[in-house]
C-alpha cells in the first residue's frame, strides 16, 4: 500500500477529490429528503456531478466497463431481494418497474458515461490515462455507493432512523444526519470495493477471498428473502412490516456463515456448492415446517439432524427426489469444475485462514455476549443495528413465529442460544420457597382430609392421541355425520372438555412433557421450543406422576422411533422399565397394523392391553400415531368439506375425519376391554394439537379454535363429572387426582389451586391468578434455573411420603 501511495500521488489526489464530491452529493440527496430547508444548493450539486464525471472520464477503461456490468447486475439482484425482504409481510406487495426507476436510471447513466469516456479517449483524444487497478476500483466503488445511497429506500431508512438512534431535536438532527450518512457511505464503499475487486478477480480467473466475500453477501441477500418468505403469515404489527434493522442483521449473519463455509472448504466451487445446498435445504424445510406446524425451523430442531426422519416429515417425496437429483448433478459438476477451473485455494496459508475463521467466531461470540447481557428483555441502547432489532415493543409473548417474522429467523436462533429457559422472579429466594412449601403443605392437609384414595393403588394410562381435535368446531365445515359420537358420549358422562394446546400442527412432545410433569409452557420464555431438549436436561428434580408407581410398573408406548424428541433418554431417566417402540428399543410391539402414514390406534390399544397386569398398579405413558400427517385412508364413512379449502386441503380433511372416526370406534372398544379387567384403571385421554392442513384463513374469525383439542378422564369403576371445561395439558395430573378422589402432595395441591383458577378458552386464569401463578413460577424457576432450594423439602413432591 505504501508503494502505491509513493507511485501514484496524483491518483491519490483524484481519489480524495472524488470522495469529497461523492459525499457532498449524498448529503445533498439525504438532506433534500429529510430536512424542510435544503442546506446545499442544487446548482452546486450539478457542479459536483460534472466534477465526478471528469474524474470518471479520466480513469475509464474497457475493463472498468465490464466490471461495471458485473457490479450493476449484482446491485440490481441485491436491491430486488432486499426490497422483497423488507416488504415481505405486506400481503399485497409486488415489485413494479417504478420501484427501480432510480436505481436503473443511475446505473444506466454510469455505464453510459463510461462508454462515452472510452469513445472520446479512443476517437477524439486518441490517448488514454493509464491509472492503476486500485484507483479504478476505488472510484468505481464510490460511484456505486452513491447510486445505492441515492436510492429512495435509503433516504426512507434515514428518515425513519432504522439502524441506530439519532437525536431528532432540531439543533442536533442535521449533525447526526451527517454522521449517519458518512458512516453509511464508508461502510457501503467497503462493501462495493470488495464486490468490484471480486469482479476484477473473475476476469483474472482468481477465485479467492474477495470473490468469496462478495458471493457470500449476495447469497445472504437472496436467501434472507427465501428464508423469511417461508413464514407465510402477512400483515403489520404496530404499524411495522418488519423490525428496523432486521433485514440488515440477518444478511450480516448469513454472510458470515456463508464465508465460514468458504473458508472451511478453502475452495471456491466446493464452498459455493455447499452454501447453496445448505441454504436451499434450510429454506425448504423452514417453509414446509411452517405450512404444517405454523412454526419456523428453529435452532433447537437441529438437534434432531441425526434423526433424518424428523426433517423428512416436512419435505414431500418429490422434493426429496429433486434434492437427490440435484446433489448427484452437483457432485459431478463440482468435480469437473474443481479439476479444470477452481483448483486454487481461497486462502493460501493455514495461519491466515485460521485468523479469518477466528475473527468470524469472535464476531458471533460478541453478538451472543451482547444478547446474554439483556436486562428485562433489552440490551444496551447504543449498539448499532443490534439495539434496534432487540429492543422493540413487547413482541415475545406472541411466540417464536412472530419473533422470526418481524425480527428475522437468525435473530430467533441466536436469542435461543442466549436466553434462559425461564426468567428469574423478582421475589425468588430461599425464604419464598420455604413459605410456598408451608402454604401448600397446609392446603394438601385440607384436601387430603376429604380424599380417601391413593393413586398408586390403581393403574393409570395417559393417552396422547395424535392430532385429535373435533373438526365440528371449524367454521363452515360440512360433515355428513358426527365423526366422534362415542367419545362425545364419554365426555358427556365423565370429566371432559377442551384442552388448550401450545402448538398448531405440532408440539406433541411439549404437551406430553406438561402432562407428565405439570410444568406449564406458558411460564417459560418464548425462545423455548422443545421442552424435552430445552428444559428436561436442566431439571434438578423430575416431578413426574410416574414417580408414584414402582419402577418395574412404568411403561411407555409409542409406535414410532424411540429417539424422537429424546424420548428414550427421557423415559430412561424416569426409570421406566419398558419403552415399547418400533425403533431403537429392546421391547418391540407385538401388534402392528398399518394405517395412514403410520400405525393404527387399534394397534396401540392392543399393545396396552397386552401389557396390563391386573395384579399390579401400573403407569402407562402412551403416544398414538394413527392420525399423524400425512393422512391417507380408503375409508369413506363420512363426507367432509370446507368450501374455502383447495382440493388437496379438502382431501386431507376427508381422510383425517375418517381416521378420527376410526379412532372413535377403537377407543370405545378399548374402554370396553378395560371394563372387563378386575383392577381399577383410569385413562387420561387428550388430543395434542390440531392437524396442520387447515389454512390460516380458517381461523380468521376465532384464533382460539386453532389451539383447542378434546380431553376426557375415564375410570372403569366410577366416573364423576367434574366441571373443568377448559384445561391446559399441565393440569391433567391434579385433575386425575381430583377425579379419582386421590390424595395430593403439596406440589399437586399447588397445581390443584392452579387448575381451580383456570376458566377460559386459552387456559388463562380468573380473579385469583396473581398469587397462585407467582407461586408456580417460583417453583418452576427453582427446579430449572434456580438454586434448587426445594431439595431441602423432598416431601413437597411425594404423595406417598407426605
C-alpha positions in Angstrom: 0.0 0.0 0.0 2.9 2.3 0.8 4.4 1.6 -2.7 1.1 2.5 -4.3 1.0 5.8 -2.4 4.5 6.7 -3.4 4.0 5.9 -7.1 0.5 7.3 -7.6 0.4 10.7 -5.8 -1.7 12.3 -8.5 -4.1 9.5 -8.5 -4.5 9.7 -4.7 -5.4 13.4 -5.1 -8.1 12.3 -7.7 -9.4 9.7 -5.2 -9.6 12.3 -2.4 -11.4 14.8 -4.6 -13.8 12.1 -5.9 -14.6 11.1 -2.3 -15.4 14.6 -1.3 -17.6 15.2 -4.3 -19.4 11.8 -3.7 -20.1 12.5 -0.1 -21.3 16.0 -0.9 -23.8 14.5 -3.4 -25.0 12.0 -0.8 -25.5 14.8 1.8 -27.5 16.8 -0.8 -29.8 13.9 -1.5 -30.3 12.9 2.1 -30.9 16.5 3.4 -33.2 17.2 0.5 -35.5 14.3 1.6 -35.2 14.7 5.3 -35.0 18.4 6.1 -37.5 21.1 5.4 -34.8 23.5 4.4 -32.2 22.3 1.9 -28.8 23.2 3.3 -27.0 22.7 0.0 -27.7 24.3 -3.3 -28.9 22.2 -6.3 -26.6 24.3 -8.5 -23.6 23.2 -6.6 -24.8 19.6 -6.9 -24.7 19.9 -10.7 -21.1 21.2 -10.5 -20.3 18.2 -8.2 -21.8 15.8 -10.8 -19.7 17.4 -13.5 -16.5 17.1 -11.4 -17.3 13.4 -10.8 -17.9 12.9 -14.5 -14.5 14.4 -15.3 -12.7 12.1 -12.9 -14.6 9.1 -14.1 -13.7 10.2 -17.7 -10.1 10.4 -16.8 -9.8 6.9 -15.3 -12.3 5.0 -17.5 -11.2 1.8 -19.3 -12.8 -1.0 -21.2 -12.1 -3.4 -18.3 -13.8 -0.9 -16.0 -16.9 -1.1 -18.2 -17.0 -4.9 -18.0 -16.6 -4.8 -14.2 -19.4 -2.2 -14.0 -21.7 -4.5 -15.9 -21.0 -7.3 -13.4 -21.4 -5.0 -10.4 -24.6 -3.5 -11.9 -26.1 -6.9 -12.2 -25.1 -7.7 -8.7 -26.7 -4.4 -7.5 -30.0 -5.0 -9.3 -30.3 -8.5 -7.9 -29.4 -7.3 -4.4 -31.8 -4.4 -4.5 -34.6 -6.6 -5.7 -34.2 -9.1 -2.9 -33.7 -6.5 -0.2 -36.9 -4.7 -1.2 -38.7 -8.0 -1.3 -37.5 -8.9 2.2 -38.4 -5.6 3.7 -41.9 -5.6 2.4 -42.5 -9.4 2.5 -45.1 -9.1 5.3 -47.1 -6.7 3.2 -49.7 -9.1 1.8 -50.4 -7.3 -1.5 -46.9 -6.0 -2.1 -45.4 -6.6 -5.5 -42.4 -5.3 -7.4 -43.1 -2.7 -10.1 -40.8 -1.1 -12.5 -41.2 2.3 -10.8 -39.7 0.8 -7.6 -36.4 0.5 -9.5 -36.5 3.6 -11.7 -33.9 5.5 -9.7 -31.6 2.5 -9.5 -31.8 1.5 -13.1 -31.5 5.1 -14.3 -28.4 5.9 -12.2 -26.7 2.6 -13.2 -27.6 3.3 -16.9 -26.1 6.8 -16.6 -22.9 5.4 -15.0 -22.5 2.8 -17.8 -23.2 5.4 -20.4 -20.6 7.8 -19.0 -18.0 5.1 -19.1 -18.9 4.2 -22.7 -18.7 7.9 -23.7 -15.4 8.2 -21.9 -14.0 5.3 -23.8 -15.2 6.5 -27.1 -13.8 10.0 -26.5 -10.4 8.7 -25.5 -10.2 6.4 -28.5 -11.6 8.6 -31.3 -11.3 12.2 -30.2 -8.4 12.5 -27.7 -6.7 9.4 -29.1 -4.9 8.9 -25.8 -5.5 7.1 -22.6 -4.5 7.8 -19.0 -3.2 4.6 -17.6 -4.4 4.6 -14.0 -3.8 1.8 -11.5 -6.2 -1.0 -10.8 -6.7 0.2 -7.2 -7.6 3.7 -8.3 -10.2 2.5 -10.8 -11.6 0.1 -8.1 -11.9 2.9 -5.5 -13.6 5.4 -7.9 -16.0 2.7 -9.3 -16.8 1.6 -5.7 -17.6 5.1 -4.7 -19.7 5.6 -7.7 -21.8 2.6 -6.9 -22.0 3.7 -3.3 -23.5 7.0 -4.4 -26.0 5.1 -6.6 -27.0 2.9 -3.7 -27.4 5.7 -1.2 -29.4 7.8 -3.6 -32.0 5.1 -3.7 -35.3 6.2 -2.2 -35.1 3.2 0.1 -32.0 4.5 1.8 -33.4 8.0 2.3 -36.5 6.5 3.7 -34.4 4.4 6.1 -32.5 7.5 7.3 -35.8 9.4 7.8 -37.2 6.6 9.9 -34.0 6.1 11.9 -33.9 2.4 11.2 -30.5 1.3 12.5 -29.3 3.3 15.4 -30.7 6.2 17.5 -30.4 9.7 16.0 -31.5 12.6 18.2 -34.3 14.3 16.3 -34.2 17.6 18.1 -33.8 20.5 15.6 -30.5 21.7 16.8 -28.7 18.3 16.6 -30.5 16.4 13.9 -28.5 17.8 10.9 -25.2 16.9 12.6 -26.4 13.3 13.4 -27.7 13.0 9.9 -24.3 14.0 8.6 -22.7 11.3 10.8 -25.2 8.7 9.8 -24.6 9.4 6.1 -20.9 9.4 6.4 -20.8 6.0 8.2 -23.2 4.6 5.7 -21.1 5.8 2.8 -17.9 4.4 4.3 -19.4 1.0 5.1 -21.1 0.8 1.7 -17.9 1.8 0.0 -16.0 -1.0 1.7 -18.7 -3.5 0.6 -18.6 -2.3 -3.0 -14.8 -2.2 -3.0 -14.9 -6.0 -2.2 -17.5 -6.5 -5.0 -15.6 -4.5 -7.6 -12.3 -6.2 -6.8 -14.1 -9.6 -6.8 -15.4 -8.8 -10.3 -11.9 -7.9 -11.3 -10.7 -11.2 -10.0 -13.3 -13.1 -12.0 -11.8 -11.6 -15.2 -8.4 -12.7 -14.0 -9.8 -16.2 -13.1 -8.6 -15.7 -9.5 -11.3 -17.2 -7.3 -10.0 -16.1 -3.9 -11.1 -14.4 -0.7 -12.7 -11.2 -2.1 -14.8 -13.1 -4.5 -15.9 -15.5 -1.8 -16.8 -12.5 0.4 -18.8 -10.9 -2.4 -20.6 -14.1 -3.2 -21.3 -14.7 0.5 -23.0 -11.3 0.7 -25.1 -12.0 -2.5 -26.2 -15.4 -1.3 -27.1 -13.8 2.1 -29.3 -11.2 0.4 -31.0 -13.8 -1.7 -31.5 -16.5 0.9 -32.5 -13.9 3.5 -35.6 -13.4 1.4 -36.3 -17.1 0.8 -35.9 -18.0 4.5 -38.2 -15.2 5.6 -40.7 -16.0 2.7 -41.2 -19.4 4.3 -43.0 -17.7 7.2 -46.2 -17.2 5.2 -48.2 -15.0 7.6 -48.7 -11.5 6.4 -49.8 -8.1 7.9 -48.3 -5.4 10.0 -47.6 -5.3 13.8 -47.9 -1.9 15.5 -47.5 -0.2 12.1 -44.5 -2.2 11.0 -44.0 -4.9 8.5 -40.5 -5.8 9.8 -38.5 -4.5 12.7 -35.9 -1.8 11.9 -32.6 -3.4 11.0 -33.8 -7.0 11.0 -33.0 -7.4 7.3 -29.5 -6.0 7.7 -28.9 -8.1 10.8 -29.8 -11.4 9.1 -27.9 -10.5 5.9 -24.8 -9.9 8.0 -25.3 -13.2 10.0 -25.9 -15.2 6.8 -22.9 -13.6 5.1 -20.6 -14.6 7.9 -22.0 -18.2 7.9 -21.5 -18.5 4.1 -18.0 -17.1 4.4 -17.2 -19.6 7.1 -18.1 -22.4 4.8 -16.0 -20.9 2.0 -13.0 -20.7 4.4 -13.6 -24.1 5.9 -13.6 -25.8 2.4 -10.9 -23.4 1.2 -12.1 -23.9 -2.4 -14.5 -21.6 -4.2 -16.6 -24.1 -6.1 -16.9 -26.6 -3.2 -17.8 -23.8 -0.8 -20.3 -22.3 -3.2 -22.0 -25.7 -3.7 -22.2 -26.4 0.0 -23.6 -22.9 0.7 -26.3 -23.2 -1.9 -27.2 -26.7 -0.9 -27.4 -26.0 2.9 -29.3 -22.7 2.4 -31.7 -24.2 0.0 -32.4 -27.1 2.3 -33.0 -24.8 5.3 -35.3 -22.6 3.2 -37.4 -25.6 2.0 -37.6 -27.2 5.4 -38.5 -23.9 7.0 -41.3 -23.4 4.5 -42.7 -26.9 4.9 -42.4 -26.9 8.7 -44.3 -23.6 8.8 -47.0 -24.9 6.5 -47.5 -28.0 8.7 -46.9 -26.6 12.2 -47.2 -22.8 11.9 -43.7 -22.6 13.3 -40.4 -21.9 11.6 -37.3 -24.1 11.7 -35.6 -23.4 15.0 -32.1 -23.9 16.2 -33.3 -26.5 18.7 -34.6 -28.5 15.7 -31.0 -29.0 14.5 -30.5 -31.3 17.5 -32.5 -33.8 15.5 -30.3 -33.8 12.5 -29.1 -37.3 13.3 -32.8 -38.3 13.1 -33.3 -37.7 9.3 -37.0 -38.8 9.6 -37.6 -35.6 11.7 -36.8 -33.5 8.7 -38.4 -35.8 6.1 -41.7 -35.2 7.8 -41.5 -31.6 6.5 -40.5 -32.4 2.9 -42.6 -34.1 0.2 -41.5 -37.1 -1.8 -40.8 -35.1 -5.0 -38.8 -32.6 -3.1 -36.6 -35.4 -1.8 -36.2 -36.9 -5.3 -35.3 -33.4 -6.6 -32.8 -32.9 -3.8 -31.1 -36.2 -4.5 -31.0 -35.5 -8.3 -29.5 -32.1 -7.7 -26.9 -33.5 -5.3 -25.8 -36.1 -7.9 -25.6 -33.5 -10.7 -23.8 -31.0 -8.3 -21.2 -33.6 -7.3 -20.4 -34.4 -10.9 -20.3 -30.7 -11.9 -18.2 -29.7 -8.9 -15.7 -32.4 -9.6 -15.3 -31.3 -13.2 -15.1 -27.6 -12.4 -12.7 -28.2 -9.5 -10.4 -30.1 -11.8 -10.5 -27.6 -14.7 -11.1 -24.1 -13.2 -11.3 -23.9 -9.5 -8.3 -25.8 -8.1 -6.8 -22.8 -6.4 -7.2 -22.2 -2.7 -9.2 -19.2 -1.4 -6.5 -18.5 1.3 -3.0 -19.8 0.7 -1.7 -20.1 4.3 -3.3 -22.0 7.2 -2.4 -19.2 9.6 -4.3 -16.6 7.6 -7.3 -18.9 7.2 -7.4 -19.6 11.0 -7.2 -15.9 11.7 -10.2 -15.2 9.5 -12.2 -18.0 11.0 -11.3 -16.8 14.5 -12.4 -13.3 13.5 -15.8 -14.6 12.4 -16.1 -16.7 15.6 -15.3 -13.7 17.7 -18.0 -11.7 15.9 -20.6 -14.3 16.8 -19.4 -14.6 20.3 -19.6 -10.8 20.7 -23.2 -10.9 19.5 -24.1 -13.7 21.8 -22.4 -11.9 24.7 -24.4 -8.7 24.0 -27.6 -10.8 23.8 -26.8 -12.6 27.0 -26.4 -9.3 28.9 -30.1 -8.3 28.3 -31.9 -6.7 31.2 -35.6 -7.2 31.3 -35.7 -8.0 27.7 -33.5 -5.2 26.5 -29.8 -4.7 25.6 -27.7 -1.6 25.7 -29.4 1.1 23.6 -26.3 2.4 21.8 -25.3 -0.6 19.8 -25.8 -0.1 16.0 -28.3 -2.5 14.4 -28.4 -4.9 17.4 -30.2 -2.4 19.6 -32.8 -1.6 17.0 -33.6 -5.3 16.4 -33.5 -6.4 20.0 -35.1 -3.5 21.8 -38.6 -3.4 20.3 -42.1 -3.2 21.8 -43.2 -6.3 23.7 -43.4 -8.9 21.0 -42.1 -12.0 22.8 -45.4 -13.1 24.2 -46.7 -13.6 20.7 -44.2 -16.5 20.4 -41.3 -17.5 18.3 -43.2 -17.4 15.0 -43.9 -13.7 15.4 -40.3 -13.1 16.5 -39.0 -14.8 13.4 -41.4 -13.0 11.2 -40.6 -9.5 12.4 -37.1 -9.7 13.8 -35.7 -12.4 11.4 -35.1 -16.1 11.9 -31.4 -15.8 12.6 -32.3 -13.4 15.4 -34.5 -16.1 17.0 -31.8 -18.7 16.6 -29.2 -16.5 18.3 -31.6 -15.5 21.0 -32.4 -19.1 21.7 -28.7 -19.7 22.4 -28.5 -16.8 24.9 -31.8 -16.7 26.7 -32.5 -18.7 29.9 -35.5 -21.0 29.8 -37.4 -19.0 32.4 -36.9 -15.5 33.8 -35.9 -15.2 37.5 -38.9 -13.9 39.5 -38.1 -10.7 41.5 -39.1 -12.3 44.8 -37.1 -15.5 44.4 -35.1 -16.5 47.4 -34.9 -19.4 49.9 -37.4 -17.8 52.3 -40.0 -17.5 49.5 -39.6 -21.2 48.6 -39.9 -22.2 52.2 -43.1 -20.2 52.6 -44.6 -21.8 49.5 -43.8 -25.3 50.9 -45.5 -24.5 54.2 -48.5 -22.9 52.5 -49.2 -25.8 50.2 -48.4 -28.3 52.9 -51.4 -26.9 54.8 -53.5 -26.9 51.6 -52.6 -30.5 51.0 -53.7 -31.3 54.5 -57.1 -29.7 53.9 -57.6 -31.5 50.5 -56.5 -34.9 51.8 -59.0 -34.8 54.7 -61.7 -35.1 52.0 -60.0 -37.7 49.9 -59.6 -41.4 50.7 -57.7 -42.9 47.8 -54.1 -43.3 46.7 -53.4 -43.0 43.0 -50.7 -45.7 43.4 -53.3 -48.3 44.2 -54.7 -48.3 40.6 -53.4 -48.4 37.1 -53.2 -45.1 35.2 -53.0 -44.7 31.4 -52.1 -41.4 29.9 -53.1 -41.4 26.2 -51.9 -38.6 24.0 -54.0 -39.0 20.9 -52.1 -37.6 17.9 -53.8 -34.7 16.2 -57.1 -35.5 17.9 -59.4 -32.4 17.7 -63.1 -32.4 16.9 -63.5 -30.9 13.4 -67.0 -29.7 14.3 -65.5 -26.6 15.8 -64.1 -25.5 12.5 -66.1 -22.7 10.8 -68.1 -23.5 7.7 -67.2 -27.2 7.8 -69.7 -29.6 6.3 -69.9 -33.1 7.8 -72.3 -35.9 6.8 -72.3 -37.1 10.4 -70.5 -36.7 13.8 -67.1 -38.2 13.4 -66.6 -39.0 17.1 -70.0 -39.9 18.6 -68.6 -42.4 21.1 -66.0 -40.1 22.5 -68.5 -37.2 22.7 -70.8 -39.6 24.6 -68.0 -40.4 27.0 -67.2 -36.7 27.5 -70.9 -36.1 28.4 -70.8 -38.6 31.1 -67.4 -38.1 32.7 -64.9 -35.4 33.3 -64.1 -33.9 30.0 -63.9 -30.7 27.9 -61.4 -28.7 25.9 -57.6 -28.5 26.3 -55.6 -25.5 25.2 -52.7 -26.7 23.0 -49.4 -24.8 22.8 -49.0 -25.6 19.2 -50.8 -25.8 15.9 -50.0 -28.8 13.7 -47.2 -29.8 16.1 -45.9 -29.6 19.6 -46.7 -33.2 20.7 -43.6 -33.6 22.9 -44.4 -30.3 24.7 -47.9 -31.5 25.6 -46.5 -34.8 26.7 -43.9 -33.1 28.9 -46.5 -30.9 30.6 -49.0 -33.7 31.2 -46.2 -35.8 32.9 -44.6 -33.0 35.0 -47.3 -30.4 35.5 -44.9 -27.6 34.5 -46.8 -25.3 32.0 -45.0 -24.0 28.9 -46.5 -20.5 29.3 -44.2 -19.9 32.2 -41.1 -20.5 30.1 -39.5 -17.9 27.8 -40.9 -17.7 24.2 -37.4 -18.8 22.9 -38.0 -22.3 24.5 -39.1 -24.5 21.7 -38.9 -28.2 22.7 -39.3 -28.8 26.4 -37.7 -32.3 26.3 -34.5 -30.8 24.8 -34.5 -27.2 26.2 -35.9 -27.8 29.7 -35.7 -31.5 30.7 -31.9 -31.7 30.9 -31.9 -28.8 33.4 -34.5 -30.2 35.9 -32.9 -30.6 39.3 -35.8 -33.0 40.3 -38.2 -34.8 38.0 -41.7 -34.2 39.4 -43.4 -36.8 37.2 -46.7 -38.5 38.1 -45.0 -41.8 37.2 -42.9 -41.5 40.4 -46.0 -42.7 42.3 -45.6 -46.1 40.8 -43.0 -48.8 41.1 -40.2 -48.6 38.5 -41.0 -52.1 37.2 -44.5 -51.0 36.5 -43.7 -47.9 34.4 -44.3 -48.5 30.7 -44.0 -46.1 27.7 -45.6 -47.0 24.4 -45.1 -45.2 21.1 -45.3 -46.8 17.7 -42.5 -44.8 16.2 -38.8 -44.1 16.7 -38.0 -44.1 20.4 -35.2 -41.5 19.8 -37.7 -38.8 18.5 -37.6 -35.8 20.8 -35.1 -37.7 23.1 -37.9 -39.8 24.4 -35.6 -42.8 25.0 -33.4 -40.6 27.2 -36.3 -39.1 29.0 -38.1 -42.3 29.9 -34.8 -43.9 30.9 -34.2 -41.1 33.3 -37.7 -41.5 34.6 -36.8 -45.2 35.3 -39.4 -46.7 33.0 -38.9 -50.5 32.9 -40.3 -50.7 29.4 -40.4 -48.5 26.3 -42.3 -50.2 23.5 -41.5 -48.6 20.2 -40.9 -49.6 16.6 -37.3 -48.5 16.5 -34.3 -48.1 18.9 -35.8 -50.0 21.9 -35.3 -53.6 23.1 -39.1 -54.0 23.6 -41.0 -54.3 20.3 -44.8 -54.1 19.8 -46.5 -57.4 19.3 -49.3 -56.0 17.3 -48.8 -53.7 14.3 -51.4 -52.7 11.8 -50.5 -50.1 9.2 -52.9 -47.2 8.8 -52.5 -43.9 7.0 -48.8 -43.0 7.2 -48.2 -44.9 10.5 -49.8 -47.5 12.7 -53.5 -47.7 13.8 -54.8 -46.7 17.2 -56.1 -50.3 17.4 -52.5 -51.5 17.4 -51.6 -49.0 20.1 -54.6 -50.1 22.3 -53.9 -53.8 21.8 -50.3 -53.3 22.9 -51.5 -51.6 26.1 -53.9 -54.5 26.8 -51.0 -57.0 26.2 -49.0 -55.3 29.0 -51.7 -54.7 31.6 -51.1 -56.8 34.7 -54.3 -56.9 36.9 -52.1 -57.9 39.9 -50.0 -54.7 39.7 -50.6 -50.9 39.8 -49.1 -49.6 36.6 -48.4 -46.3 34.9 -48.6 -46.1 31.1 -47.4 -43.1 29.0 -48.9 -43.7 25.5 -48.5 -41.6 22.4 -50.5 -42.7 19.4 -49.5 -42.3 15.7 -52.6 -43.1 13.5 -53.7 -39.5 12.9 -50.2 -38.1 12.3 -49.8 -36.5 8.9 -49.8 -37.1 6.0 -53.3 -38.5 6.1 -54.3 -41.4 3.9 -57.3 -43.8 4.1 -59.6 -45.5 1.7 -62.4 -45.4 4.3 -65.2 -43.0 3.3 -67.8 -43.4 6.1 -68.1 -39.7 6.4 -68.0 -36.9 3.8 -66.2 -33.8 4.9 -65.7 -30.5 3.1 -65.0 -26.8 3.6 -65.8 -24.6 0.6 -62.8 -22.2 1.1 -60.3 -25.1 1.1 -58.3 -26.3 -2.0 -58.9 -29.7 -3.4 -55.7 -31.0 -1.7 -56.7 -29.5 1.6 -60.2 -31.0 1.4 -58.7 -34.3 0.5 -56.6 -34.1 3.7 -59.7 -33.1 5.7 -61.7 -36.0 4.2 -59.0 -38.5 5.1 -58.4 -37.0 8.6 -62.1 -37.0 9.5 -62.5 -40.7 8.6 -59.4 -41.6 10.5 -60.8 -39.8 13.6 -64.0 -41.8 13.1 -61.9 -45.0 13.3 -60.1 -43.7 16.4 -63.6 -43.1 17.9 -64.6 -46.7 17.4 -61.2 -48.1 18.5 -61.3 -46.0 21.7 -64.8 -47.3 22.6 -63.7 -50.9 22.1 -60.6 -50.3 24.2 -62.5 -48.9 27.1 -64.9 -51.8 26.9 -62.0 -54.2 27.3 -60.7 -52.2 30.3 -64.0 -52.6 32.0 -63.6 -56.3 31.9 -60.3 -56.2 33.9 -60.6 -56.7 37.6 -58.4 -53.8 38.5 -59.2 -50.1 38.9 -57.9 -48.3 35.8 -58.1 -44.6 34.9 -57.5 -43.3 31.5 -56.5 -39.7 30.8 -57.2 -39.2 27.1 -56.4 -36.0 25.2 -55.5 -34.6 21.7 -52.2 -32.8 21.5 -53.0 -30.3 18.7 -55.0 -29.7 15.5 -53.8 -31.2 12.3 -51.7 -28.7 10.3 -53.6 -28.8 7.0 -56.1 -26.0 7.8 -55.0 -22.7 6.1 -54.6 -19.7 8.3 -57.8 -18.1 6.9 -59.8 -20.9 8.6 -59.2 -19.3 11.9 -59.7 -15.6 10.9 -62.9 -15.3 12.9 -61.7 -17.1 16.0 -58.0 -17.8 16.6 -58.8 -19.7 19.8 -60.2 -22.6 17.8 -56.7 -23.1 16.4 -55.5 -24.3 19.8 -58.4 -26.3 21.2 -58.4 -30.1 21.4 -60.6 -32.5 23.3 -59.9 -34.5 26.5 -61.6 -36.8 29.0 -60.8 -38.7 32.2 -62.4 -42.1 32.4 -62.4 -44.8 35.2 -63.6 -48.3 34.7 -65.3 -48.3 38.1 -66.6 -44.8 38.9 -66.9 -41.7 36.8 -67.8 -38.4 38.5 -68.3 -35.5 36.1 -66.2 -32.6 37.3 -66.7 -29.1 35.9 -63.4 -28.3 34.2 -64.5 -27.2 30.6 -61.1 -25.7 29.8 -57.7 -27.1 30.9 -54.0 -26.9 30.0 -52.0 -30.1 29.4 -50.2 -29.3 32.7 -53.5 -29.7 34.6 -54.0 -33.4 33.9 -52.4 -34.8 37.0 -54.2 -32.6 39.5 -57.4 -33.3 37.5 -56.7 -37.0 37.6 -56.2 -36.9 41.4 -59.5 -34.9 41.8 -61.4 -37.3 39.5 -60.2 -40.4 41.4 -60.6 -38.7 44.8 -56.9 -39.4 45.4 -54.6 -37.6 47.8 -52.2 -34.9 46.8 -48.7 -33.8 47.7 -48.0 -30.1 48.4 -46.9 -29.8 44.8 -50.1 -31.2 43.5 -52.0 -29.1 45.9 -50.4 -26.1 44.2 -51.4 -27.5 40.8 -54.9 -28.1 42.1 -55.1 -24.5 43.0 -53.9 -23.5 39.5 -56.5 -25.7 38.0 -59.3 -24.3 40.1 -58.4 -20.8 38.9 -58.3 -21.7 35.2 -61.5 -20.7 33.4 -61.0 -19.5 29.8 -60.5 -20.8 26.3 -56.8 -20.0 26.2 -56.1 -21.7 29.5 -55.6 -18.4 31.4 -56.8 -17.6 34.9 -59.7 -16.0 36.8 -59.6 -13.3 39.5 -57.2 -15.1 42.0 -54.5 -15.6 39.4 -51.7 -13.4 40.8 -50.6 -15.3 43.9 -51.1 -18.8 42.5 -49.3 -18.1 39.2 -46.5 -16.4 41.1 -46.1 -19.4 43.4 -46.0 -21.8 40.5 -43.4 -19.7 38.6 -41.2 -19.6 41.7 -41.3 -23.4 41.9 -40.7 -23.8 38.2 -37.7 -21.4 38.3 -36.2 -23.1 41.4 -36.5 -26.5 39.6 -34.8 -25.4 36.4 -32.7 -22.2 36.6 -32.7 -21.5 40.3 -30.6 -22.8 43.3 -32.6 -25.8 44.0 -33.9 -24.8 47.4 -36.7 -27.4 47.0 -34.2 -30.2 47.6 -34.4 -29.3 51.2 -38.1 -30.2 51.1 -38.3 -33.7 49.4 -41.9 -34.2 50.7 -43.1 -31.3 48.6 -43.4 -33.7 45.6 -44.1 -37.1 47.1 -47.6 -38.2 47.8 -46.8 -41.4 49.5 -44.1 -40.0 51.8 -46.1 -36.9 52.6 
